[in-house]
Amino acid sequence: MKKVHFIGIGGIGISAIARFLNEKGYTISGSDIKESKITNELRSEGIEVITPHSKDAIKDQDFVVYSAAIKPDNIELKQAKELGIECFSRKEILPFVLEGKKVFSVAGAHGKSTTSAMLASLIEGSAIIGAVSKQFGSNMRYEPSENVVFEADESDSSFLNSNPYLAIVTNAEPEHMEHYDYDMEKFHAAYRGFLERAKVRVINAEDEFLATLKLDAIRLYPSTDITDMTMVVRDFKPYTSFNLKNLGRFEAYGMGEHIAIDASLAILAALDEISLKQIRQNLLNFKGTKKRFDVLCANNNFVLIDDYAHHPTEIKATLKSAFEYAKILGLSRVVAIFQPHRYTRLSANLDGFRECFSGVDELVILPVYAAGESPIDVDMKSEFKEYNPVFTKQVCRVDEAIEFVDEFGVKHRLDDGLIVGFGAGDISTQLRGE
């Protein structure tokens, strides 16, 4: 069996592909810049992982796969090329990984991880997603089946290589525009191309761009198709209950209108494969995804939530759910901890970020998580002054509380109300005390 080396194997998306090929019987090795929970987990699964990158990691592999974060001057990538070993980006390897599979491909700026995990709950088969599904405790599930639920990525247009049998698009809000040369026509053409590749299409037809498409598709109109929506909390766990079209009532783990939309798209996609009765039953297996409205600890006075939202639209939707959750539990205040992710995203969406925290009782702001980008000067104090924010370098989980020291050296302790952290950087590990 072939040997494959993954450079940047600790990434949430690429680690799922490495796991998938490992289960298929390939000999997998990998490397990353530093140790992480994922690198430790991969080792426990029998995958050889080294940190940091070293050219000694490149030996006699048949080919090398590298993540989007890997630069051309990476020592392993250079070594592999010098030795004449074929090298593929994550985008380029997808046709090989998904070859011969019936792919249920899920794309969109927001909600694709949750929708993918929900769809993986509904239909039998493998799953390769960009988040950890709590149902199967990983970002990958392997089944000896032709079916694969795949979370497709528009950030580098790799979704065009996902060979979809069925394509879901949750929304097509502009994100990662630098990849498309800030050209909306190129961006929309990529989404159109993704949908055109599929035999079956399911779209959120109230998205501004998706609404214009003339393609044959199963269309969800959330404002009219989803009715009688209610939020429920049982044992501190959030649920959303709703009616969908003429199909009856469903309940999904999670809270908010966006959960009902994601679940509805997954249900409409699964209807092509299994019975309505089976769908309703299987949806109960969905237990949420890690870092998406992830309740880390909860009691009658204090709830701590970790959320991956890093775009104003996502933060606004999650906060709407947080306010509802706090209201149901009778919690007195909602505090947001915000770690901006990437300077380009922060500066491009500054107006949205200023507005999306409306209604919070307190805003704590962490330094920008650069993700390798060069700094862009943004006066955070001035931009967010209406919130009277507190600035800190990091927060720390101490039992059932969050503690931090502000820029003036004053120690703070948050141990009452609902605290929700936002970001795609390392805020999650801070909130979890890892």
Disulfide bonds with the S-S distance in Angstrom:
none
